[in-house]
Amino acid sequence: MSHIPLTRRTLLGGALAAAVPLPRTTSAGEVPSLWREFTRTPFTHPQIPYIGRAGARRHPRHPRVFDVLRYGAVAGGVTDSAPAINRAIAAAGRAGGGTVHVPPGTFRIDDVIRVGHSNVVVRGAGSDRTKLYATRSLTELIGVYGSRYGGDKSAWSWAGGLIWLAPTARWDSLVAAIRSKAWPFEGWTGNRRDEWRQLTTVEPTRQGAWTVRVADPSQLTPGTLVLLRLADDPAHTLLQHMSGGGPGPEAYYWDDKTKLLSYVPYEWPVRIAHVHGRNVTLERPLPLDIRPEWNPQLTTHVQELTGSGVEGLTLEAVETPQQPHLLDKGYNGVVLQCAYDCWLDDVTVRHVDNGFGLVAASACTLRGTTVSGRGSHHPYFCREGSHDNLVEDFTIEERTVPAPPNTQLHGINVEGLSSYNVWSRGDMRMGTFDSHRGLPFADVRTDITVNNNGRHGGDANAGPLFGARFTHWNIRVTNGRAGLMKIDQLAPYSATVGLNTVTEFDQIDVPDFTGDLNSRLELYGTTDAVRPRNLYEAQRKL
């Protein structure tokens, strides 16, 4: 059989590709039919989400520099430098933004490092040269943090970081609520989810549209961030829509999934690009249909953190044994919360309970991040309605000590209606693809090598493991375990493309929905053969 060269035209599903099908094997790899389909309908494909706009925009380097040494920081790992570093960050915030420079060396921190103002970047000299050595847990620094859903769980098992990027007012309100034991909601609309007001209602529109028509554009300005807010109805048709619709989601019993029901309304932050009369163009296409029964609105939200980041450093916690499952003390790494268009770059965390967190964070990028040391509960967590984020060139190293009894390892976590997030070019030497219930949907894992030895979590009352349009694309499973890798029999209206042969063992799940899941499986039993090899990068090129 002769080989057909892979031109740009064939890769993008053009007329040549439609007229002359590629042979199954070429010297350059194999192009699945799903990719051809996607290029024809990129914003509305039934199984593959459009994630070409995931992640933060590039920001110019700020000319104002605030050196932590001038604010009293001392290298050497003996003197507590957290007050000095936080003073430098605060000064940059008061100046309207700037770069907080942390030079080479080890700086002891006995408190949380807080980035609470927009356009502030904390920059070390490189993750191999600048270290922050954290000596205390969030339980010691802030207090015991219980779960708003009851029980004796520690919410530090999935929240908070020893480097915490969140708007100052939002962080202050969270800490006050925790200390008063009024366990808060953690998202865009406040501790009780009532800190918002309506800007305008929105007319019905289909998923994938970039422009919506509103009733009143008078309060909408290009460049501002708004929330698209969609409420569920008594028949739970919004949750069914997130699951792809059809007989399976219609037959699913939603009413007793109290934790899942607490996650709605669905809140999606997005910037306004243009306003022309009553037509409003957004910077990203709509993630879902807009239907009148869901009371669609554009609303306000708590003040966002934007344009801020952390670069070029290692956060190492004092080494303590990993705690039993859900009893973490809060030796946590870096968290972005109520953050939009923020980033982490070349950051390593070591000996942490939980590594990198996205909590009600959207349009953020984590690039070149690493979790290492004694082992983590959640190396990466993405929850509380986090959307459109990109985690690329990430590494989860093998643990340096054996796992203590009754501990848990999840891996790259997503839950709580979080959507359109991407994990790309990963090296997971332990962990799993932890879809943690709470109906996450339209998320992508692509070009990842994984030793699949973790387990997913999630309460039964948090509902399904997967919504629609999950995609696993070019996944290399080194230990041959199928769980949460091969999802054609678990996730509705989803795709598994380019996966080596795997078998079921250890944690084995059954689908949440009955009947035909309408999911797709292509190039199963291959290793690194699918082209394009990285779904996110290919969508960016489109």
RAFENLIN-V539693 format. One record per residue. N is the residue number from 1. D_FIRST is the distance of its C-alpha to the first C-alpha in Angstrom with 1 decimal. Layout:
N,D_FIRST
N,D_FIRST
This chain:
1,0.0
2,3.8
3,6.7
4,9.6
5,12.9
6,15.5
7,18.4
8,21.7
9,21.2
10,18.1
11,19.9
12,22.9
13,21.4
14,22.2
15,21.5
16,18.1
17,16.9
18,18.7
19,17.3
20,13.6
21,12.5
22,10.6
23,7.8
24,9.9
25,9.5
26,9.7
27,12.0
28,14.7
29,14.8
30,14.3
31,16.3
32,18.0
33,19.2
34,22.7
35,22.4
36,21.5
37,24.4
38,26.7
39,26.4
40,27.6
41,30.6
42,31.2
43,34.9
44,34.8
45,31.6
46,32.7
47,31.0
48,30.6
49,33.7
50,34.1
51,35.3
52,34.7
53,38.5
54,39.3
55,41.6
56,44.5
57,44.9
58,45.6
59,49.3
60,51.3
61,53.2
62,56.8
63,59.4
64,62.1
65,61.8
66,63.9
67,64.1
68,64.9
69,67.1
70,69.5
71,69.8
72,70.8
73,67.6
74,67.9
75,65.2
76,65.7
77,65.0
78,68.7
79,69.9
80,68.7
81,66.9
82,65.7
83,68.8
84,68.2
85,64.5
86,65.3
87,68.1
88,65.7
89,63.2
90,66.1
91,67.3
92,63.8
93,63.9
94,67.3
95,66.2
96,63.5
97,60.7
98,59.9
99,58.3
100,60.0
101,59.4
102,59.5
103,59.6
104,58.3
105,60.1
106,60.7
107,62.6
108,64.1
109,64.1
110,66.4
111,65.4
112,62.6
113,61.1
114,61.1
115,59.3
116,61.0
117,60.9
118,58.1
119,56.8
120,57.8
121,55.4
122,56.3
123,54.7
124,54.9
125,54.0
126,50.7
127,50.0
128,50.7
129,54.0
130,55.7
131,56.6
132,58.6
133,60.1
134,61.0
135,63.8
136,64.5
137,62.6
138,62.6
139,64.9
140,67.4
141,67.0
142,66.9
143,67.7
144,66.4
145,63.8
146,63.5
147,61.0
148,61.9
149,60.6
150,63.2
151,63.2
152,63.7
153,60.4
154,60.4
155,58.7
156,58.1
157,55.3
158,53.3
159,55.4
160,56.9
161,56.3
162,58.4
163,56.9
164,57.1
165,56.0
166,57.8
167,60.2
168,63.7
169,65.3
170,62.5
171,62.7
172,66.5
173,66.4
174,63.9
175,66.1
176,69.3
177,67.8
178,66.6
179,70.0
180,71.8
181,69.4
182,68.4
183,64.7
184,62.9
185,59.8
186,57.8
187,56.1
188,56.5
189,59.5
190,61.9
191,63.2
192,64.1
193,61.3
194,64.0
195,64.1
196,62.5
197,63.5
198,61.8
199,60.9
200,59.6
201,57.9
202,54.4
203,53.3
204,50.3
205,46.9
206,43.3
207,41.3
208,39.4
209,42.2
210,43.5
211,46.8
212,49.4
213,52.6
214,55.8
215,59.3
216,61.1
217,59.5
218,62.8
219,62.1
220,58.5
221,58.0
222,54.8
223,53.9
224,55.7
225,54.1
226,54.6
227,53.6
228,51.9
229,53.6
230,52.4
231,54.6
232,53.6
233,55.4
234,57.0
235,54.0
236,51.8
237,49.4
238,48.6
239,47.4
240,45.5
241,43.8
242,42.9
243,41.3
244,39.1
245,41.6
246,41.4
247,42.9
248,42.3
249,44.1
250,46.7
251,47.6
252,47.8
253,51.4
254,52.0
255,55.8
256,56.4
257,53.9
258,56.8
259,55.2
260,52.2
261,54.7
262,56.5
263,53.4
264,53.6
265,54.2
266,50.8
267,51.7
268,49.1
269,50.4
270,49.1
271,50.4
272,51.4
273,49.7
274,51.6
275,54.4
276,54.8
277,57.4
278,56.4
279,52.7
280,51.7
281,48.4
282,47.3
283,45.3
284,42.7
285,41.5
286,43.2
287,42.1
288,43.3
289,44.7
290,48.3
291,50.4
292,54.1
293,54.7
294,53.7
295,56.5
296,54.2
297,56.1
298,55.7
299,58.2
300,59.7
301,59.1
302,60.6
303,60.4
304,57.0
305,56.3
306,53.9
307,52.8
308,53.8
309,51.9
310,52.2
311,50.5
312,50.4
313,52.4
314,52.5
315,54.6
316,55.6
317,57.8
318,60.4
319,58.7
320,59.8
321,58.4
322,55.9
323,57.9
324,57.4
325,55.0
326,56.3
327,59.4
328,58.1
329,60.9
330,59.0
331,58.0
332,55.2
333,53.2
334,52.5
335,52.6
336,52.1
337,54.1
338,54.7
339,52.7
340,50.6
341,48.6
342,49.6
343,47.6
344,47.6
345,45.9
346,45.9
347,48.1
348,48.4
349,50.5
350,51.7
351,53.6
352,53.5
353,53.8
354,51.4
355,49.3
356,48.3
357,49.3
358,48.6
359,51.4
360,51.6
361,49.7
362,47.3
363,45.2
364,45.7
365,43.4
366,43.5
367,41.6
368,41.6
369,43.7
370,44.2
371,46.1
372,47.5
373,50.4
374,51.8
375,49.6
376,49.7
377,50.0
378,47.8
379,46.1
380,45.1
381,46.6
382,46.0
383,48.5
384,51.3
385,49.2
386,47.2
387,44.5
388,42.0
389,42.2
390,39.7
391,39.7
392,37.3
393,37.0
394,39.1
395,39.9
396,41.7
397,42.8
398,43.7
399,47.3
400,49.8
401,52.0
402,51.3
403,51.4
404,55.0
405,55.5
406,55.1
407,53.1
408,49.8
409,46.7
410,44.6
411,42.3
412,41.2
413,43.3
414,43.3
415,45.8
416,48.5
417,46.5
418,44.9
419,41.9
420,39.2
421,39.4
422,36.6
423,36.1
424,33.6
425,32.6
426,34.8
427,35.5
428,37.3
429,38.6
430,40.5
431,40.9
432,38.9
433,37.9
434,41.3
435,41.3
436,45.1
437,45.8
438,47.7
439,44.7
440,42.8
441,40.1
442,37.3
443,36.8
444,33.7
445,32.9
446,29.9
447,28.5
448,31.1
449,31.3
450,34.0
451,35.9
452,36.6
453,40.1
454,42.2
455,43.4
456,43.8
457,47.3
458,48.9
459,51.8
460,51.3
461,53.4
462,51.0
463,48.6
464,44.8
465,42.6
466,40.1
467,40.3
468,37.4
469,34.5
470,34.2
471,30.9
472,29.5
473,26.6
474,25.0
475,27.7
476,27.7
477,30.3
478,31.5
479,33.6
480,31.3
481,33.9
482,32.7
483,36.0
484,35.8
485,32.3
486,30.3
487,32.3
488,30.5
489,33.3
490,36.1
491,35.8
492,36.0
493,33.6
494,31.8
495,28.4
496,27.0
497,23.7
498,22.1
499,24.4
500,24.1
501,25.3
502,29.0
503,31.8
504,35.2
505,38.3
506,41.6
507,42.2
508,40.4
509,40.8
510,40.8
511,39.9
512,42.9
513,41.9
514,41.6
515,39.0
516,35.5
517,35.0
518,32.3
519,30.4
520,26.7
521,24.5
522,21.0
523,18.9
524,21.5
525,21.1
526,19.5
527,21.5
528,21.5
529,17.9
530,19.0
531,19.2
532,21.8
533,23.2
534,26.7
535,27.6
536,31.0
537,30.0
538,27.3
539,30.0
540,32.4
541,30.2
542,29.9
